[in-house]
Amino acid sequence: MAKRRKPARYPGEMHLVPLTMRNCPPAEMRERANAIPFLAYHVETLADGREVCITKPGGKATWGRMKADDFMVWIYDEAAKDRWRIRHQEIYDDIHLKLDSNRETASSLVDLLRRTCEGADPDDLAAELQECACLPGFPPDLILKVYKWIWTQEDCNYPTGDGRRMSMNAIL
């Protein structure tokens, strides 16, 4: 008898959404599966109306167990039905673009990022953030609000390590 592999466990609370779908030929089944709605938590609203969402769990597994504290951060544009996960490198490149455009104003944005990393909420920095709106690239509130959640996710994944400091140090 084959040894049974230990099942992956998700130790977090699960909220199940009923879904019934009868089996059908593969191409049709794939289309139906692709049409299943994307589920996420709306955690922030950007000035341009887009939303920052998180999906939990995020997909990381350790030793066959799904990490309950992992999640993914998304930017969602409901009007365009578009969602994407921004990468650290995209933000780093954007900050370089901003620094090349206006070093003094972009440095202020980096300071706002530092303050957010230390625990300030981006909504409390809105007045100062408005001064950075003239910079090219991503809107400044997108960078702060996305990093608020990316840093939270990094702290969850690396609770005894540097967590958020890893990417903040790269920015500095």
C-alpha positions as CSV (number, residue, x, y, z in Angstrom):
1,M,0.0,0.0,0.0
2,A,1.3,3.4,-1.0
3,K,2.2,5.8,1.8
4,R,-0.4,8.6,2.0
5,R,1.1,12.1,1.7
6,K,0.2,14.5,4.5
7,P,-2.5,16.9,3.2
8,A,-1.8,20.6,2.9
9,R,-3.5,22.5,5.7
10,Y,-4.8,26.0,5.7
11,P,-5.0,27.1,9.4
12,G,-6.9,30.3,8.8
13,E,-10.6,30.8,8.8
14,M,-12.3,29.9,5.5
15,H,-15.4,31.6,4.1
16,L,-16.8,29.4,1.4
17,V,-18.8,30.6,-1.5
18,P,-21.1,28.0,-3.1
19,L,-20.2,27.2,-6.7
20,T,-22.0,24.6,-8.8
21,M,-20.7,23.7,-12.2
22,R,-21.5,20.5,-14.1
23,N,-18.6,18.9,-15.9
24,C,-18.5,19.3,-19.7
25,P,-16.0,19.0,-22.5
26,P,-12.5,20.4,-21.5
27,A,-12.6,23.6,-23.6
28,E,-16.0,24.6,-22.3
29,M,-15.1,23.6,-18.8
30,R,-11.9,25.8,-19.0
31,E,-14.0,28.8,-20.2
32,R,-16.5,28.3,-17.4
33,A,-13.7,28.1,-14.8
34,N,-12.0,31.2,-16.2
35,A,-15.3,33.0,-15.8
36,I,-15.5,32.3,-12.0
37,P,-15.4,35.7,-10.3
38,F,-12.3,36.9,-8.6
39,L,-12.7,37.2,-4.9
40,A,-10.7,39.8,-2.8
41,Y,-10.9,42.3,0.0
42,H,-11.1,45.9,-1.0
43,V,-8.7,47.6,1.4
44,E,-8.0,51.1,-0.2
45,T,-9.4,53.5,-2.7
46,L,-7.1,55.5,-4.9
47,A,-7.7,59.1,-5.9
48,D,-8.4,58.0,-9.5
49,G,-11.1,55.5,-8.3
50,R,-9.1,52.3,-8.7
51,E,-9.0,50.0,-5.7
52,V,-6.3,48.2,-3.8
53,C,-7.4,44.7,-3.0
54,I,-5.9,41.8,-1.2
55,T,-6.5,38.1,-1.8
56,K,-5.9,35.7,1.0
57,P,-4.2,33.2,1.0
58,G,-1.6,34.5,-1.4
59,G,-0.3,31.2,-2.6
60,K,2.9,30.7,-0.7
61,A,3.3,27.2,0.8
62,T,5.8,26.0,3.3
63,W,6.5,22.3,3.7
64,G,3.2,21.4,2.0
65,R,1.1,23.8,4.1
66,M,-0.6,26.8,2.7
67,K,0.6,29.9,4.6
68,A,-2.5,31.4,6.3
69,D,-0.9,34.7,6.8
70,D,0.2,35.2,3.2
71,F,-1.8,37.4,0.8
72,M,-1.4,39.1,-2.6
73,V,-1.9,42.8,-3.3
74,W,-3.8,43.9,-6.4
75,I,-4.7,47.1,-8.1
76,Y,-8.2,46.8,-9.5
77,D,-9.9,49.1,-12.0
78,E,-13.6,48.1,-12.0
79,A,-14.5,50.3,-15.0
80,A,-11.9,48.6,-17.2
81,K,-12.3,45.2,-15.5
82,D,-8.5,45.2,-15.1
83,R,-6.5,43.9,-12.2
84,W,-2.8,43.6,-11.8
85,R,-0.1,43.0,-9.2
86,I,2.5,45.6,-9.2
87,R,6.1,44.4,-8.7
88,H,8.8,46.0,-6.5
89,Q,10.9,46.6,-9.6
90,E,8.1,48.5,-11.3
91,I,7.9,50.8,-8.2
92,Y,11.7,51.2,-8.0
93,D,11.8,52.1,-11.7
94,D,9.0,54.6,-11.2
95,I,10.8,56.2,-8.2
96,H,13.9,56.6,-10.4
97,L,11.8,58.2,-13.1
98,K,10.4,60.6,-10.5
99,L,13.9,61.4,-9.1
100,D,15.2,62.1,-12.6
101,S,12.3,64.5,-13.2
102,N,12.4,66.4,-9.9
103,R,14.8,65.2,-7.3
104,E,13.5,67.5,-4.5
105,T,9.8,66.5,-4.8
106,A,10.6,62.9,-5.4
107,S,12.8,62.9,-2.3
108,S,9.7,64.1,-0.4
109,L,7.8,61.1,-1.7
110,V,10.6,58.8,-0.6
111,D,10.3,60.4,2.9
112,L,6.5,59.8,2.8
113,L,7.3,56.1,1.9
114,R,9.6,55.9,4.9
115,R,6.9,57.3,7.2
116,T,4.4,54.9,5.8
117,C,6.9,52.1,6.4
118,E,7.2,53.2,10.0
119,G,3.4,53.1,10.5
120,A,1.9,56.3,9.3
121,D,-1.3,55.8,7.3
122,P,-1.2,57.1,3.7
123,D,-4.6,58.8,4.2
124,D,-3.0,60.9,7.0
125,L,-0.3,62.0,4.6
126,A,-2.7,63.2,1.9
127,A,-1.9,66.9,2.1
128,E,1.8,66.3,1.7
129,L,1.2,63.6,-0.9
130,Q,-0.6,66.2,-3.0
131,E,2.6,68.1,-3.5
132,C,4.0,65.0,-5.3
133,A,1.1,64.8,-7.8
134,C,3.1,66.7,-10.4
135,L,5.7,63.8,-10.7
136,P,5.5,61.5,-13.7
137,G,4.6,57.8,-13.5
138,F,2.4,56.1,-11.0
139,P,0.2,58.3,-8.9
140,P,1.9,58.9,-5.5
141,D,-1.1,57.6,-3.5
142,L,-0.9,54.3,-5.5
143,I,2.7,53.8,-4.4
144,L,2.0,54.6,-0.7
145,K,-1.3,52.6,-0.4
146,V,0.1,49.6,-2.3
147,Y,3.2,49.5,-0.2
148,K,1.2,49.8,3.0
149,W,-0.2,46.4,2.1
150,I,2.9,44.9,0.5
151,W,4.8,45.7,3.7
152,T,2.1,44.2,5.8
153,Q,2.3,41.1,3.7
154,E,6.1,41.0,4.0
155,D,5.8,41.4,7.8
156,C,3.5,38.4,7.8
157,N,5.8,36.3,5.7
158,Y,9.0,37.3,7.6
159,P,7.7,37.9,11.2
160,T,11.1,37.4,12.8
161,G,13.2,39.0,10.1
162,D,13.3,42.3,8.3
163,G,9.9,42.1,6.7
164,R,9.1,45.5,5.3
165,R,12.6,46.8,5.8
166,M,13.9,44.7,3.0
167,S,12.1,46.7,0.3
168,M,12.3,50.0,2.2
169,N,16.1,49.7,2.4
170,A,16.2,49.0,-1.3
171,I,14.3,52.2,-1.9
172,L,16.5,54.2,0.4
